[in-house]
């Protein structure tokens, strides 16, 4: 008789399941191909498409701490604004190279995130909401009063960006800006996806679901949360820098509470803890906002409110979250005998 091969151990089968789960699915490839095809399909709307990508990256940074780590915040625009002003000030004073500007924005935003994390992560959800709101308001007023540096309510002007890779200049039609932003966003998304799928990312979900159990099995809660907060701050700073570089202007609104509120709406509409929810929510929010404002310039907020209420009532887990739940339900039904 031919000897039977030994059955795989539970550990090896678990590793195999994790490897299969972290592979890029065909649907994901289609999603990014569809996003990239906007360059050819909507050549007259590349500026708007670039704003959607920036907002999607910004929403992804919030999803990392809210959806996966469970850190609630109302002041995530603080890091977006810090990154935007960092990239703008560097370019204004003679260093307009785009990629190094992104790196500087990420480093400064991460540093601000690390400093503020010791305040934000000390209390519960309500304390975190108030603390993050206070930090964002403080930075907003600092930027408002430091008119010599930031330009105040007039914004930071005189931002001049160099050519991307020394070859491609930023143009008024947004062609270079879209391709440049798409490449940066895709790279950071892939990194965030790998990070969330790693054991480190799984430990964040454990902390979110059951912090007592996470502490009992030896997960260093504070260290994990601080790291997640700093990484999210860095990504938000890159998003702010991308906005500055593609528009070559920094307005005071990059630090406003309205930007944090809009960001939260985008993520809720798209779906938290999905990675793609921020991008879908950003696209829906910005496109609908743009269309409603053109149809009804006075009362467009009313119709936006109706849309948000309908989304919350019928898609409780957001668009992407609801689709994922529907897919899982179908698979479970098909697996039943």
VEXVO-551544 format. One record per residue (C-alpha): residue in one letter; residue number from 0; x, y, z. Coordinates in nm, 2 decimals, m for minus. Layout:
<recs>
+--------+-----+--------+--------+--------+
! residu ! num !     xx !     yy !     zz !
+--------+-----+--------+--------+--------+
!      A ! NUM !      X !      Y !      Z !
...
+--------+-----+--------+--------+--------+
</recs>
This chain:
<recs>
+--------+-----+--------+--------+--------+
! residu ! num !     xx !     yy !     zz !
+--------+-----+--------+--------+--------+
!      X !   0 !   0.00 !   0.00 !   0.00 !
!      X !   1 !   0.11 !   0.35 !  m0.07 !
!      X !   2 !   0.17 !   0.54 !   0.25 !
!      X !   3 !  m0.07 !   0.83 !   0.30 !
!      X !   4 !   0.07 !   1.18 !   0.32 !
!      X !   5 !   0.04 !   1.32 !   0.67 !
!      X !   6 !  m0.25 !   1.56 !   0.73 !
!      X !   7 !  m0.15 !   1.92 !   0.75 !
!      X !   8 !  m0.13 !   2.06 !   1.10 !
!      X !   9 !  m0.37 !   2.32 !   1.22 !
!      X !  10 !  m0.08 !   2.57 !   1.23 !
!      X !  11 !   0.02 !   2.52 !   0.87 !
!      X !  12 !  m0.34 !   2.53 !   0.75 !
!      X !  13 !  m0.39 !   2.85 !   0.94 !
!      X !  14 !  m0.09 !   3.00 !   0.77 !
!      X !  15 !  m0.22 !   2.88 !   0.43 !
!      X !  16 !  m0.56 !   3.04 !   0.50 !
!      X !  17 !  m0.39 !   3.37 !   0.59 !
!      X !  18 !  m0.18 !   3.36 !   0.28 !
!      X !  19 !  m0.48 !   3.31 !   0.06 !
!      X !  20 !  m0.67 !   3.58 !   0.23 !
!      X !  21 !  m0.40 !   3.84 !   0.18 !
!      X !  22 !  m0.36 !   3.77 !  m0.19 !
!      X !  23 !  m0.49 !   4.05 !  m0.41 !
!      X !  24 !  m0.84 !   3.95 !  m0.53 !
!      X !  25 !  m0.95 !   4.00 !  m0.90 !
!      X !  26 !  m1.21 !   4.25 !  m0.77 !
!      X !  27 !  m0.94 !   4.46 !  m0.62 !
!      X !  28 !  m0.74 !   4.47 !  m0.94 !
!      X !  29 !  m1.05 !   4.57 !  m1.13 !
!      X !  30 !  m1.11 !   4.85 !  m0.88 !
!      X !  31 !  m0.77 !   5.00 !  m0.92 !
!      X !  32 !  m0.77 !   4.96 !  m1.30 !
!      X !  33 !  m1.11 !   5.14 !  m1.30 !
!      X !  34 !  m0.96 !   5.42 !  m1.09 !
!      X !  35 !  m0.66 !   5.45 !  m1.32 !
!      X !  36 !  m0.88 !   5.45 !  m1.63 !
!      X !  37 !  m1.03 !   5.78 !  m1.52 !
!      X !  38 !  m0.73 !   5.94 !  m1.69 !
!      X !  39 !  m0.87 !   5.83 !  m2.02 !
!      X !  40 !  m1.25 !   5.82 !  m1.95 !
!      X !  41 !  m1.28 !   6.16 !  m1.78 !
!      X !  42 !  m1.00 !   6.37 !  m1.92 !
!      X !  43 !  m1.19 !   6.69 !  m1.84 !
!      X !  44 !  m1.25 !   6.60 !  m1.48 !
!      X !  45 !  m0.90 !   6.50 !  m1.37 !
!      X !  46 !  m0.88 !   6.78 !  m1.11 !
!      X !  47 !  m1.19 !   6.64 !  m0.94 !
!      X !  48 !  m1.07 !   6.29 !  m0.97 !
!      X !  49 !  m0.74 !   6.39 !  m0.80 !
!      X !  50 !  m0.94 !   6.54 !  m0.51 !
!      X !  51 !  m1.13 !   6.21 !  m0.48 !
!      X !  52 !  m0.80 !   6.02 !  m0.45 !
!      X !  53 !  m0.66 !   6.26 !  m0.19 !
!      X !  54 !  m0.98 !   6.24 !   0.01 !
!      X !  55 !  m0.97 !   5.86 !  m0.02 !
!      X !  56 !  m0.62 !   5.84 !   0.11 !
!      X !  57 !  m0.72 !   6.07 !   0.39 !
!      X !  58 !  m1.01 !   5.85 !   0.47 !
!      X !  59 !  m0.79 !   5.54 !   0.47 !
!      X !  60 !  m0.57 !   5.70 !   0.74 !
!      X !  61 !  m0.88 !   5.75 !   0.95 !
!      X !  62 !  m0.99 !   5.39 !   0.89 !
!      X !  63 !  m0.67 !   5.26 !   1.02 !
!      X !  64 !  m0.73 !   5.41 !   1.36 !
!      X !  65 !  m1.11 !   5.42 !   1.38 !
!      X !  66 !  m1.20 !   5.10 !   1.19 !
!      X !  67 !  m0.92 !   4.88 !   1.29 !
!      X !  68 !  m0.77 !   5.02 !   1.62 !
!      X !  69 !  m1.10 !   5.16 !   1.75 !
!      X !  70 !  m0.96 !   5.51 !   1.82 !
!      X !  71 !  m1.24 !   5.77 !   1.78 !
!      X !  72 !  m1.14 !   6.12 !   1.67 !
!      X !  73 !  m1.30 !   6.44 !   1.56 !
!      X !  74 !  m0.97 !   6.62 !   1.48 !
!      X !  75 !  m0.80 !   6.41 !   1.22 !
!      X !  76 !  m0.77 !   6.71 !   1.00 !
!      X !  77 !  m0.49 !   6.83 !   1.23 !
!      X !  78 !  m0.25 !   6.59 !   1.06 !
!      X !  79 !  m0.38 !   6.66 !   0.71 !
!      X !  80 !  m0.33 !   7.03 !   0.77 !
!      X !  81 !   0.02 !   6.99 !   0.92 !
!      X !  82 !   0.12 !   6.79 !   0.61 !
!      X !  83 !  m0.03 !   7.04 !   0.37 !
!      X !  84 !   0.15 !   7.34 !   0.54 !
!      X !  85 !   0.47 !   7.15 !   0.56 !
!      X !  86 !   0.48 !   7.07 !   0.19 !
!      X !  87 !   0.36 !   7.42 !   0.10 !
!      X !  88 !   0.62 !   7.60 !   0.32 !
!      X !  89 !   0.90 !   7.39 !   0.18 !
!      X !  90 !   0.80 !   7.46 !  m0.18 !
!      X !  91 !   0.74 !   7.83 !  m0.11 !
!      X !  92 !   1.10 !   7.87 !   0.02 !
!      X !  93 !   1.26 !   7.71 !  m0.28 !
!      X !  94 !   1.24 !   7.33 !  m0.25 !
!      X !  95 !   0.96 !   7.22 !  m0.48 !
!      X !  96 !   1.07 !   6.86 !  m0.54 !
!      X !  97 !   0.74 !   6.66 !  m0.49 !
!      X !  98 !   0.86 !   6.33 !  m0.34 !
!      X !  99 !   1.09 !   6.49 !  m0.08 !
!      X ! 100 !   0.80 !   6.72 !   0.01 !
!      X ! 101 !   0.58 !   6.42 !   0.07 !
!      X ! 102 !   0.85 !   6.26 !   0.29 !
!      X ! 103 !   0.89 !   6.58 !   0.50 !
!      X ! 104 !   0.51 !   6.61 !   0.54 !
!      X ! 105 !   0.49 !   6.25 !   0.65 !
!      X ! 106 !   0.77 !   6.29 !   0.91 !
!      X ! 107 !   0.64 !   6.62 !   1.05 !
!      X ! 108 !   0.28 !   6.48 !   1.07 !
!      X ! 109 !   0.40 !   6.16 !   1.23 !
!      X ! 110 !   0.60 !   6.36 !   1.49 !
!      X ! 111 !   0.29 !   6.56 !   1.57 !
!      X ! 112 !   0.09 !   6.24 !   1.59 !
!      X ! 113 !   0.35 !   6.09 !   1.83 !
!      X ! 114 !   0.35 !   6.40 !   2.06 !
!      X ! 115 !  m0.03 !   6.42 !   2.07 !
!      X ! 116 !  m0.09 !   6.04 !   2.11 !
!      X ! 117 !   0.01 !   6.07 !   2.48 !
!      X ! 118 !  m0.28 !   6.30 !   2.53 !
!      X ! 119 !  m0.53 !   6.13 !   2.30 !
!      X ! 120 !  m0.48 !   5.77 !   2.41 !
!      X ! 121 !  m0.51 !   5.83 !   2.78 !
!      X ! 122 !  m0.89 !   5.84 !   2.82 !
!      X ! 123 !  m1.20 !   5.67 !   2.69 !
!      X ! 124 !  m1.39 !   5.75 !   2.37 !
!      X ! 125 !  m1.55 !   6.07 !   2.49 !
!      X ! 126 !  m1.22 !   6.20 !   2.62 !
!      X ! 127 !  m1.06 !   6.12 !   2.29 !
!      X ! 128 !  m1.33 !   6.30 !   2.09 !
!      X ! 129 !  m1.28 !   6.61 !   2.30 !
!      X ! 130 !  m0.90 !   6.60 !   2.30 !
!      X ! 131 !  m0.87 !   6.55 !   1.93 !
!      X ! 132 !  m1.12 !   6.83 !   1.86 !
!      X ! 133 !  m0.92 !   7.05 !   2.10 !
!      X ! 134 !  m0.59 !   6.98 !   1.93 !
!      X ! 135 !  m0.73 !   7.05 !   1.58 !
!      X ! 136 !  m0.89 !   7.37 !   1.70 !
!      X ! 137 !  m0.56 !   7.48 !   1.86 !
!      X ! 138 !  m0.37 !   7.42 !   1.54 !
!      X ! 139 !  m0.63 !   7.60 !   1.34 !
!      X ! 140 !  m0.60 !   7.91 !   1.55 !
!      X ! 141 !  m0.22 !   7.90 !   1.55 !
!      X ! 142 !  m0.23 !   7.89 !   1.17 !
!      X ! 143 !  m0.49 !   8.16 !   1.16 !
!      X ! 144 !  m0.28 !   8.40 !   1.38 !
!      X ! 145 !   0.06 !   8.32 !   1.23 !
!      X ! 146 !  m0.01 !   8.51 !   0.92 !
!      X ! 147 !   0.35 !   8.58 !   0.84 !
!      X ! 148 !   0.42 !   8.21 !   0.81 !
!      X ! 149 !   0.08 !   8.06 !   0.69 !
!      X ! 150 !  m0.09 !   8.36 !   0.53 !
!      X ! 151 !  m0.38 !   8.33 !   0.77 !
!      X ! 152 !  m0.73 !   8.35 !   0.61 !
!      X ! 153 !  m0.57 !   8.45 !   0.28 !
!      X ! 154 !  m0.39 !   8.11 !   0.26 !
!      X ! 155 !  m0.04 !   8.02 !   0.18 !
!      X ! 156 !   0.04 !   8.15 !  m0.17 !
!      X ! 157 !   0.35 !   8.14 !  m0.38 !
!      X ! 158 !   0.37 !   7.76 !  m0.37 !
!      X ! 159 !   0.56 !   7.65 !  m0.68 !
!      X ! 160 !   0.62 !   7.28 !  m0.75 !
!      X ! 161 !   0.91 !   7.14 !  m0.95 !
!      X ! 162 !   0.85 !   6.88 !  m1.23 !
!      X ! 163 !   0.78 !   6.53 !  m1.12 !
!      X ! 164 !   1.10 !   6.32 !  m1.17 !
!      X ! 165 !   1.24 !   6.64 !  m1.33 !
!      X ! 166 !   1.03 !   6.56 !  m1.65 !
!      X ! 167 !   0.66 !   6.61 !  m1.60 !
!      X ! 168 !   0.53 !   6.96 !  m1.50 !
!      X ! 169 !   0.21 !   7.01 !  m1.31 !
!      X ! 170 !  m0.05 !   7.14 !  m1.56 !
!      X ! 171 !  m0.38 !   7.32 !  m1.53 !
!      X ! 172 !  m0.58 !   7.02 !  m1.66 !
!      X ! 173 !  m0.45 !   6.80 !  m1.38 !
!      X ! 174 !  m0.30 !   6.53 !  m1.60 !
!      X ! 175 !   0.04 !   6.51 !  m1.42 !
!      X ! 176 !  m0.13 !   6.57 !  m1.08 !
!      X ! 177 !  m0.37 !   6.27 !  m1.13 !
!      X ! 178 !  m0.10 !   6.02 !  m1.24 !
!      X ! 179 !   0.13 !   6.14 !  m0.96 !
!      X ! 180 !  m0.14 !   6.12 !  m0.70 !
!      X ! 181 !  m0.26 !   5.78 !  m0.82 !
!      X ! 182 !   0.08 !   5.63 !  m0.80 !
!      X ! 183 !   0.14 !   5.76 !  m0.44 !
!      X ! 184 !  m0.20 !   5.66 !  m0.32 !
!      X ! 185 !  m0.17 !   5.31 !  m0.47 !
!      X ! 186 !   0.17 !   5.26 !  m0.31 !
!      X ! 187 !   0.05 !   5.37 !   0.03 !
!      X ! 188 !  m0.27 !   5.16 !   0.00 !
!      X ! 189 !  m0.07 !   4.85 !  m0.08 !
!      X ! 190 !   0.16 !   4.92 !   0.23 !
!      X ! 191 !  m0.15 !   4.97 !   0.45 !
!      X ! 192 !  m0.31 !   4.66 !   0.32 !
!      X ! 193 !  m0.01 !   4.45 !   0.39 !
!      X ! 194 !   0.03 !   4.61 !   0.74 !
!      X ! 195 !  m0.34 !   4.54 !   0.83 !
!      X ! 196 !  m0.31 !   4.18 !   0.71 !
!      X ! 197 !   0.01 !   4.12 !   0.92 !
!      X ! 198 !   0.00 !   3.99 !   1.28 !
!      X ! 199 !   0.05 !   4.35 !   1.39 !
!      X ! 200 !  m0.28 !   4.45 !   1.22 !
!      X ! 201 !  m0.45 !   4.14 !   1.36 !
!      X ! 202 !  m0.34 !   4.25 !   1.71 !
!      X ! 203 !  m0.51 !   4.59 !   1.65 !
!      X ! 204 !  m0.84 !   4.42 !   1.57 !
!      X ! 205 !  m0.80 !   4.22 !   1.89 !
!      X ! 206 !  m0.75 !   4.54 !   2.09 !
!      X ! 207 !  m1.06 !   4.69 !   1.93 !
!      X ! 208 !  m1.28 !   4.39 !   1.99 !
!      X ! 209 !  m1.16 !   4.29 !   2.34 !
!      X ! 210 !  m0.88 !   4.50 !   2.50 !
!      X ! 211 !  m0.90 !   4.30 !   2.82 !
!      X ! 212 !  m0.83 !   3.97 !   2.64 !
!      X ! 213 !  m0.56 !   4.14 !   2.43 !
!      X ! 214 !  m0.38 !   4.25 !   2.74 !
!      X ! 215 !  m0.42 !   3.90 !   2.89 !
!      X ! 216 !  m0.25 !   3.73 !   2.60 !
!      X ! 217 !   0.04 !   3.97 !   2.62 !
!      X ! 218 !  m0.04 !   4.23 !   2.35 !
!      X ! 219 !   0.12 !   4.57 !   2.44 !
!      X ! 220 !  m0.19 !   4.78 !   2.40 !
!      X ! 221 !  m0.04 !   5.13 !   2.45 !
!      X ! 222 !   0.25 !   5.06 !   2.21 !
!      X ! 223 !   0.03 !   4.92 !   1.94 !
!      X ! 224 !  m0.22 !   5.21 !   1.96 !
!      X ! 225 !   0.06 !   5.47 !   1.96 !
!      X ! 226 !   0.21 !   5.31 !   1.65 !
!      X ! 227 !  m0.12 !   5.30 !   1.47 !
!      X ! 228 !  m0.19 !   5.66 !   1.56 !
!      X ! 229 !   0.15 !   5.77 !   1.43 !
!      X ! 230 !   0.12 !   5.58 !   1.11 !
!      X ! 231 !  m0.23 !   5.72 !   1.04 !
!      X ! 232 !  m0.10 !   6.07 !   1.11 !
!      X ! 233 !   0.18 !   6.02 !   0.86 !
!      X ! 234 !  m0.06 !   5.90 !   0.59 !
!      X ! 235 !  m0.29 !   6.19 !   0.66 !
!      X ! 236 !   0.00 !   6.42 !   0.63 !
!      X ! 237 !   0.09 !   6.28 !   0.29 !
!      X ! 238 !  m0.27 !   6.33 !   0.18 !
!      X ! 239 !  m0.25 !   6.70 !   0.28 !
!      X ! 240 !   0.08 !   6.74 !   0.10 !
!      X ! 241 !  m0.07 !   6.59 !  m0.22 !
!      X ! 242 !  m0.35 !   6.84 !  m0.20 !
!      X ! 243 !  m0.10 !   7.12 !  m0.17 !
!      X ! 244 !   0.13 !   7.00 !  m0.45 !
!      X ! 245 !  m0.15 !   6.94 !  m0.70 !
!      X ! 246 !  m0.33 !   7.27 !  m0.63 !
!      X ! 247 !  m0.02 !   7.47 !  m0.53 !
!      X ! 248 !  m0.21 !   7.65 !  m0.26 !
!      X ! 249 !  m0.29 !   7.59 !   0.11 !
!      X ! 250 !  m0.60 !   7.73 !   0.26 !
!      X ! 251 !  m0.68 !   7.76 !   0.63 !
!      X ! 252 !  m0.97 !   7.51 !   0.58 !
!      X ! 253 !  m0.72 !   7.22 !   0.57 !
!      X ! 254 !  m0.72 !   7.24 !   0.95 !
!      X ! 255 !  m1.10 !   7.31 !   1.00 !
!      X ! 256 !  m1.35 !   7.10 !   1.19 !
!      X ! 257 !  m1.56 !   7.08 !   0.87 !
!      X ! 258 !  m1.29 !   6.88 !   0.70 !
!      X ! 259 !  m1.27 !   6.63 !   0.99 !
!      X ! 260 !  m1.65 !   6.60 !   0.98 !
!      X ! 261 !  m1.66 !   6.55 !   0.61 !
!      X ! 262 !  m1.40 !   6.28 !   0.64 !
!      X ! 263 !  m1.60 !   6.10 !   0.90 !
!      X ! 264 !  m1.90 !   6.11 !   0.68 !
!      X ! 265 !  m1.70 !   5.97 !   0.38 !
!      X ! 266 !  m1.58 !   5.68 !   0.59 !
!      X ! 267 !  m1.92 !   5.60 !   0.74 !
!      X ! 268 !  m2.08 !   5.61 !   0.40 !
!      X ! 269 !  m1.81 !   5.38 !   0.25 !
!      X ! 270 !  m1.78 !   5.15 !   0.54 !
!      X ! 271 !  m1.52 !   5.13 !   0.83 !
!      X ! 272 !  m1.26 !   4.85 !   0.87 !
!      X ! 273 !  m1.28 !   4.77 !   0.49 !
!      X ! 274 !  m0.98 !   4.96 !   0.35 !
!      X ! 275 !  m1.18 !   5.04 !   0.04 !
!      X ! 276 !  m1.46 !   5.21 !   0.22 !
!      X ! 277 !  m1.28 !   5.54 !   0.24 !
!      X ! 278 !  m1.22 !   5.56 !  m0.13 !
!      X ! 279 !  m1.58 !   5.46 !  m0.22 !
!      X ! 280 !  m1.72 !   5.70 !   0.04 !
!      X ! 281 !  m1.49 !   5.98 !  m0.08 !
!      X ! 282 !  m1.60 !   5.93 !  m0.44 !
!      X ! 283 !  m1.97 !   5.93 !  m0.35 !
!      X ! 284 !  m1.95 !   6.23 !  m0.12 !
!      X ! 285 !  m1.74 !   6.45 !  m0.35 !
!      X ! 286 !  m1.92 !   6.37 !  m0.67 !
!      X ! 287 !  m2.27 !   6.40 !  m0.51 !
!      X ! 288 !  m2.17 !   6.72 !  m0.34 !
!      X ! 289 !  m2.04 !   6.86 !  m0.67 !
!      X ! 290 !  m2.35 !   6.76 !  m0.86 !
!      X ! 291 !  m2.59 !   6.88 !  m0.60 !
!      X ! 292 !  m2.42 !   7.22 !  m0.57 !
!      X ! 293 !  m2.45 !   7.26 !  m0.95 !
!      X ! 294 !  m2.82 !   7.16 !  m0.95 !
!      X ! 295 !  m2.93 !   7.35 !  m0.63 !
!      X ! 296 !  m2.66 !   7.59 !  m0.52 !
!      X ! 297 !  m2.87 !   7.73 !  m0.23 !
!      X ! 298 !  m3.02 !   7.42 !  m0.07 !
!      X ! 299 !  m2.78 !   7.14 !  m0.18 !
!      X ! 300 !  m2.70 !   7.06 !   0.19 !
!      X ! 301 !  m3.06 !   6.96 !   0.24 !
!      X ! 302 !  m3.04 !   6.69 !  m0.03 !
!      X ! 303 !  m2.70 !   6.58 !   0.09 !
!      X ! 304 !  m2.86 !   6.53 !   0.44 !
!      X ! 305 !  m3.14 !   6.32 !   0.29 !
!      X ! 306 !  m2.88 !   6.10 !   0.11 !
!      X ! 307 !  m2.68 !   6.05 !   0.43 !
!      X ! 308 !  m2.98 !   5.96 !   0.63 !
!      X ! 309 !  m3.09 !   5.71 !   0.37 !
!      X ! 310 !  m2.74 !   5.56 !   0.36 !
!      X ! 311 !  m2.73 !   5.52 !   0.73 !
!      X ! 312 !  m3.08 !   5.36 !   0.75 !
!      X ! 313 !  m3.04 !   5.11 !   0.46 !
!      X ! 314 !  m2.67 !   5.05 !   0.45 !
!      X ! 315 !  m2.57 !   5.04 !   0.82 !
!      X ! 316 !  m2.22 !   4.91 !   0.75 !
!      X ! 317 !  m2.16 !   5.15 !   0.47 !
!      X ! 318 !  m2.15 !   5.07 !   0.10 !
!      X ! 319 !  m1.85 !   4.84 !   0.10 !
!      X ! 320 !  m1.93 !   4.69 !   0.44 !
!      X ! 321 !  m2.28 !   4.60 !   0.33 !
!      X ! 322 !  m2.15 !   4.45 !   0.01 !
!      X ! 323 !  m1.90 !   4.24 !   0.20 !
!      X ! 324 !  m2.17 !   4.12 !   0.44 !
!      X ! 325 !  m2.40 !   4.03 !   0.15 !
!      X ! 326 !  m2.11 !   3.83 !  m0.01 !
!      X ! 327 !  m2.04 !   3.65 !   0.31 !
!      X ! 328 !  m2.40 !   3.56 !   0.36 !
!      X ! 329 !  m2.42 !   3.42 !   0.01 !
!      X ! 330 !  m2.11 !   3.21 !   0.07 !
!      X ! 331 !  m2.25 !   3.08 !   0.40 !
!      X ! 332 !  m2.58 !   2.99 !   0.23 !
!      X ! 333 !  m2.40 !   2.81 !  m0.05 !
!      X ! 334 !  m2.19 !   2.61 !   0.20 !
!      X ! 335 !  m2.49 !   2.47 !   0.39 !
!      X ! 336 !  m2.59 !   2.12 !   0.29 !
+--------+-----+--------+--------+--------+
</recs>
